């Protein structure tokens, strides 16, 4: 499928790398950036509300090109929208277009676009031609933002390419960051010739490699003192919120806001430490191995709540909630996302294998028996008597499955022709989890378009079972057997 720009034009030299830097605005600049972020949020909500209303009344889809005309009128009538740089709300409308396209894409897990709350993350997006970066010295640089001027940021690494997009955002602790999407013009990296490895991402152990006898452990993201402080702050927050509801009608006091700010700072520190370990782990895996085999985990299904309903309450809800927190703390989805772009950059290949029965299969004789998993950490094969750590044995099984699938793919390519050889391990078709999403295309350009192969190191199945919305939540308003719309 031909790659299209958000506005419908072909993309020339798209961004192929990202750069993130710590931004240091002045107090006046930070206050204005905060106002701009809330204005962008309001533009998103108004544009989404307009699209829903127009479709409900006229059965017509609105796109960014048409909404930009209304945006021009709003900038003249509303001063708080006119204060934004003209490119920022246009980027918001393009992002809304992409959200709709992801929703209509049968292979994308995104849901229907949602309204943004006031507590959502503050983001101001700009195109690359709207900003200009000037290097001040070896450690500092400044970015020129329209209507704001020069803002300094810490130059921790060179840009390495031409800026194609930029975004300014604020985290929960109040720190500002600027991110650039750059076009580096890099070509495909040759295979590095390193040995393959199977990786088992666990809960108790961050990662267990098939060629190592010691697991990789993630350091504590919060020290014991920070954990005690966080627990005390959360108790204080609950007490202050209860007092606010009882005496002030729910209005937050300044002390409660200070408590929330202190909790946000600890959470942001924890997230930075977790992200640092994740980047170091994935870089080491992609750089020092020629093939990285991991499990094709469905994290959303794994961490689904067991709370149940009032009529049918769940079982072991507290234990399942603790397990969900432990799984999400290891960031299995983020590790996979990073390996997807790091493996091709370092000359390695990412292979996804089915996670079923990897913890109950022997890595020596390949015998599957649930009785072989005698405990959480111990695996003893009932067939050959092989004994090993359960996670290490799972990593060996993952690697053997990846190598076997690669050998089968090579045989199929030799029989059917090189043009049919897959680029990686294909994931078998799974029934769609969002059964309420239809497959009706949003734009005529997507009608009849064939899905393109994934060029980021692996290939996934394109066969997905179509679903159907309920009448109450249906967006298209058409029956399942109705032909696709054409302009």
Secondary structure as GFF3:
##gff-version 3
##sequence-region A 1 487
A	DSSP	beta_strand	17	24	.	.	.	ID=ss1
A	DSSP	alpha_helix	27	58	.	.	.	ID=ss2
A	DSSP	alpha_helix	64	77	.	.	.	ID=ss3
A	DSSP	alpha_helix	79	82	.	.	.	ID=ss4
A	DSSP	alpha_helix	86	104	.	.	.	ID=ss5
A	DSSP	beta_strand	122	127	.	.	.	ID=ss6
A	DSSP	three_ten_helix	128	130	.	.	.	ID=ss7
A	DSSP	beta_strand	132	135	.	.	.	ID=ss8
A	DSSP	beta_strand	140	145	.	.	.	ID=ss9
A	DSSP	beta_strand	149	154	.	.	.	ID=ss10
A	DSSP	beta_strand	162	170	.	.	.	ID=ss11
A	DSSP	beta_strand	176	183	.	.	.	ID=ss12
A	DSSP	beta_strand	196	200	.	.	.	ID=ss13
A	DSSP	beta_strand	208	209	.	.	.	ID=ss14
A	DSSP	alpha_helix	224	247	.	.	.	ID=ss15
A	DSSP	alpha_helix	254	287	.	.	.	ID=ss16
A	DSSP	beta_strand	291	295	.	.	.	ID=ss17
A	DSSP	alpha_helix	299	302	.	.	.	ID=ss18
A	DSSP	alpha_helix	317	329	.	.	.	ID=ss19
A	DSSP	alpha_helix	332	345	.	.	.	ID=ss20
A	DSSP	beta_strand	349	353	.	.	.	ID=ss21
A	DSSP	three_ten_helix	370	372	.	.	.	ID=ss22
A	DSSP	beta_strand	378	380	.	.	.	ID=ss23
A	DSSP	beta_strand	387	389	.	.	.	ID=ss24
A	DSSP	alpha_helix	390	416	.	.	.	ID=ss25
A	DSSP	three_ten_helix	418	420	.	.	.	ID=ss26
A	DSSP	beta_strand	426	427	.	.	.	ID=ss27
A	DSSP	three_ten_helix	444	446	.	.	.	ID=ss28
A	DSSP	beta_strand	459	460	.	.	.	ID=ss29
###
